[in-house]
Amino acid sequence: MRRHLIAAVVSAGLLVGPAVPNLAAATQYHSYRQHIRHKRHMNTARRVGIGAAGGAGIGALAGGPVGAGIGAIAGAGAGVLYDAHQKHHGHN
């Protein structure tokens, strides 16, 4: 029962998350360079966070709470590798 509940919550978050508008206030940058630097850091955080969340969800389904922790670490590592790959190819 608990696994079904966790799977339902993760699935709902993945479905609803992209549909929610960005609620952050508009940021004014002094230069284009500051904007790009901020954008690169945000992309890195997003990629690592998505990897960690996906790994935690899969780990929770497979191994319970301990599996969720291990999956989150593995997913974050995969997110870092994917981010380095994207940056190497010039995709911020």
trRosetta pair geometry for C-beta under 8 A, 3 or more apart (Angstrom, degrees):
i j d omega theta_ij theta_ji phi_ij phi_ji
1 4 5.8 -57 -154 34 32 111
1 5 6.5 31 151 -19 65 106
2 5 5.7 -55 -152 35 34 112
2 6 6.4 32 153 -16 67 105
3 6 5.8 -54 -146 38 33 109
3 7 6.1 34 154 -19 66 108
3 60 7.3 167 -128 140 74 84
3 61 5.8 95 -162 -129 106 60
3 64 7.9 -76 -81 -90 98 63
4 7 5.7 -54 -145 39 30 112
4 8 6.2 32 154 -22 64 106
5 8 5.7 -54 -147 34 29 111
5 9 6.5 27 155 -18 64 105
6 9 5.8 -55 -147 36 31 109
6 10 6.3 27 157 -15 66 107
6 57 7.5 174 151 -139 98 68
6 60 5.0 -118 152 138 150 136
6 61 7.0 -162 96 -71 118 69
7 10 5.9 -56 -144 40 30 108
7 11 6.1 29 157 -18 65 111
7 57 7.5 100 -113 -171 55 96
7 60 8.0 -169 -63 100 65 109
7 61 5.9 67 -79 -92 104 113
8 11 5.8 -57 -144 40 28 111
8 12 6.2 28 157 -19 64 108
9 12 5.9 -55 -146 36 28 110
9 13 6.4 29 155 -19 63 107
10 13 5.8 -57 -150 37 30 112
10 14 6.4 26 155 -16 65 107
10 53 7.7 162 -141 168 100 93
10 57 4.1 119 -148 -124 156 124
10 60 7.6 164 -42 56 142 135
11 14 5.8 -57 -147 38 31 108
11 15 6.3 24 156 -15 65 110
12 15 5.8 -60 -146 40 31 107
12 16 5.8 8 165 -3 69 116
13 16 6.4 -63 -129 47 24 95
13 17 5.5 41 168 -44 63 111
13 53 7.9 -117 115 -180 136 135
14 17 6.1 -34 -127 16 21 120
15 19 7.6 1 145 -5 59 120
16 19 5.6 -74 -159 41 46 112
16 20 6.5 49 152 -35 80 101
17 20 6.3 -56 -156 17 29 109
20 23 7.6 -37 154 -27 103 103
24 27 7.7 -17 141 -33 114 98
27 38 7.4 -122 103 153 152 167
29 32 7.3 108 108 -88 132 21
29 34 4.4 -180 -164 89 113 113
29 35 4.3 -152 25 -61 171 86
29 38 7.1 -140 -93 9 128 138
30 34 5.7 67 48 8 78 151
31 34 4.9 104 59 2 78 98
31 35 7.3 -137 101 -2 48 87
32 35 5.5 -54 -156 35 39 116
32 36 6.4 37 150 -18 70 104
33 36 5.8 -53 -147 36 33 108
33 37 6.3 33 154 -19 65 106
34 37 5.7 -54 -146 36 32 111
34 38 6.3 31 156 -17 65 107
35 38 5.9 -58 -150 38 28 109
35 39 6.2 29 153 -21 64 110
36 39 5.5 -55 -145 37 32 114
36 40 6.4 35 155 -22 65 103
36 92 7.3 -127 -163 -120 83 117
37 40 5.9 -52 -150 32 30 111
37 41 6.7 24 154 -13 63 105
38 41 5.9 -59 -151 38 32 107
38 42 6.2 30 153 -18 67 109
39 42 5.7 -56 -146 38 30 111
39 43 6.3 33 155 -21 65 105
39 92 6.0 -34 123 -174 105 144
40 43 5.8 -53 -148 35 30 112
40 44 6.5 32 153 -19 63 104
40 87 7.6 69 -152 -109 108 114
40 92 5.1 -128 -97 -171 75 86
41 44 5.6 -51 -149 35 34 113
41 45 6.4 33 154 -17 66 105
42 45 5.7 -53 -146 38 33 110
42 46 6.2 34 155 -20 65 107
43 46 5.7 -55 -145 37 30 112
43 47 6.3 28 158 -18 65 107
43 83 7.3 144 127 -133 88 102
43 86 7.7 -125 152 108 127 142
43 92 5.3 117 5 123 164 98
44 47 6.0 -57 -147 37 28 108
44 48 6.3 19 160 -11 65 110
44 83 5.1 75 -125 -155 72 147
45 48 6.1 -60 -144 42 28 105
45 49 5.9 27 159 -19 65 115
46 49 5.8 -60 -143 41 26 111
46 50 6.2 25 161 -19 64 108
47 50 6.0 -54 -145 35 26 108
47 51 6.4 26 155 -17 61 108
47 79 4.8 155 138 -170 75 94
47 80 7.9 137 112 -73 109 28
47 82 5.7 -149 -179 91 124 109
47 83 4.5 149 88 -73 150 100
47 86 7.3 -150 -94 19 158 145
48 51 5.7 -57 -151 38 31 113
48 52 6.3 29 154 -18 66 108
48 76 5.3 37 -172 -149 88 77
48 79 3.9 142 -112 118 40 134
48 80 5.8 40 -101 -62 103 69
48 83 6.6 -26 -50 -30 84 140
49 52 5.7 -54 -143 38 31 109
49 53 6.2 28 159 -16 66 107
49 79 7.2 149 19 -156 28 166
50 53 5.8 -55 -143 39 30 109
50 54 6.2 28 158 -16 64 109
50 79 6.4 145 64 -109 73 126
51 54 5.9 -58 -145 40 27 109
51 55 6.1 25 158 -16 64 111
51 75 4.1 172 153 164 70 78
51 76 5.5 140 99 -92 109 26
51 77 7.6 -138 142 51 138 37
51 78 4.9 -169 -156 78 129 89
51 79 2.7 -147 12 -50 143 105
51 80 7.7 -115 58 -9 160 57
51 82 6.8 171 -70 24 133 129
52 55 5.8 -57 -144 40 28 110
52 56 6.1 28 157 -20 64 108
52 72 4.7 36 -167 -162 84 77
52 73 7.8 38 -125 -66 89 19
52 75 4.7 150 -99 96 25 109
52 76 4.0 29 -77 -66 99 88
52 79 6.4 -55 -26 -3 73 144
53 56 5.8 -54 -144 36 29 111
53 57 6.4 30 156 -20 63 106
53 72 7.6 31 -74 -119 24 87
53 75 7.1 -133 40 132 31 152
54 57 5.8 -55 -149 35 30 112
54 58 6.4 22 158 -11 66 107
54 75 5.2 170 71 -140 79 137
55 58 6.0 -58 -144 42 30 105
55 59 5.8 29 158 -18 66 113
55 71 3.8 -180 159 160 76 75
55 72 5.2 158 93 -89 107 23
55 73 7.3 -123 127 47 147 35
55 74 5.0 180 -150 75 140 82
55 75 2.1 -145 -13 -33 125 118
55 76 6.9 -96 32 -15 145 60
55 78 7.0 149 -62 26 126 121
56 59 5.6 -57 -139 42 27 111
56 60 6.1 33 158 -25 64 106
56 68 4.7 41 -162 -168 77 81
56 69 7.5 35 -119 -73 89 22
56 71 5.1 156 -88 94 26 106
56 72 3.9 30 -71 -72 98 93
56 75 6.5 -90 -18 24 65 146
57 60 5.8 -52 -147 31 26 111
57 61 6.7 22 155 -15 60 105
57 68 7.7 48 -63 -126 17 90
57 71 7.3 -126 44 129 37 144
58 61 5.9 -57 -153 36 33 109
58 62 6.2 18 155 -10 67 114
58 71 5.4 -176 72 -150 81 142
58 75 7.7 140 33 -67 111 124
59 62 5.8 -65 -141 46 31 103
59 63 5.8 -42 -177 42 70 101
59 67 3.8 -172 174 147 79 76
59 68 4.6 155 98 -94 106 28
59 69 7.1 -130 131 38 149 33
59 70 5.5 176 -142 70 141 78
59 71 2.2 -147 -30 -15 126 131
59 72 6.7 -94 31 -21 146 63
59 74 7.5 137 -64 36 127 116
59 75 7.9 -117 -17 -22 117 115
60 63 7.5 -84 -118 60 15 59
60 64 6.7 7 -152 -158 54 13
60 65 7.2 24 -120 -87 82 33
60 67 6.1 169 -79 90 23 99
60 68 3.9 35 -71 -80 84 105
60 71 7.0 -101 -18 38 61 146
61 67 7.8 -103 54 113 39 138
62 67 5.0 -157 81 -175 83 152
62 71 7.4 129 40 -65 115 132
63 66 5.7 -76 137 79 111 84
63 67 2.2 136 65 -58 101 130
63 68 7.5 -151 77 -21 84 54
63 70 7.1 0 69 41 146 124
63 71 7.7 164 40 -31 110 111
64 67 5.5 101 47 18 47 104
64 68 7.1 -81 125 -12 33 95
65 68 5.5 -49 -149 27 34 115
65 69 6.9 33 155 -16 63 100
66 69 5.9 -53 -157 34 35 110
66 70 6.5 29 150 -12 67 107
67 70 5.7 -56 -144 43 34 108
67 71 5.8 36 156 -21 68 110
68 71 5.7 -55 -141 40 27 112
68 72 6.2 32 156 -24 63 105
69 72 5.7 -51 -147 31 29 111
69 73 6.7 26 155 -15 62 104
70 73 5.9 -56 -153 36 32 109
70 74 6.3 27 153 -13 67 110
71 74 5.7 -57 -142 43 32 109
71 75 5.8 33 158 -20 67 110
72 75 5.7 -55 -140 40 27 111
72 76 6.3 29 158 -20 63 106
73 76 5.9 -54 -147 35 28 109
73 77 6.5 30 153 -18 62 106
74 77 5.7 -55 -152 36 32 114
74 78 6.4 32 151 -18 65 105
75 78 5.6 -52 -146 37 34 111
75 79 6.3 39 151 -22 65 104
76 79 5.4 -51 -149 34 34 116
76 80 6.6 38 151 -21 64 100
77 80 5.7 -50 -151 31 33 112
77 81 6.6 31 152 -15 64 104
78 81 5.7 -53 -149 38 35 112
78 82 6.2 35 152 -19 67 106
79 82 5.6 -53 -144 38 31 111
79 83 6.2 35 154 -22 65 105
80 83 5.7 -53 -147 34 30 113
80 84 6.5 30 154 -17 64 103
81 84 5.8 -54 -149 36 31 109
81 85 6.4 34 151 -20 64 106
82 85 5.5 -53 -149 36 34 115
82 86 6.3 33 153 -19 66 105
83 86 5.8 -54 -146 37 31 109
83 87 6.2 27 157 -16 66 108
84 87 5.9 -56 -143 40 30 109
84 88 6.3 38 154 -26 64 106
85 88 5.7 -53 -150 31 28 115
85 89 6.7 12 155 -5 62 109
86 89 6.0 -68 -154 45 31 102
86 91 4.3 -78 -178 69 90 115
86 92 7.5 -29 137 70 109 43
87 90 7.6 58 -172 -69 34 16
87 91 6.9 -99 -78 58 31 66
87 92 7.0 -34 -105 150 74 13
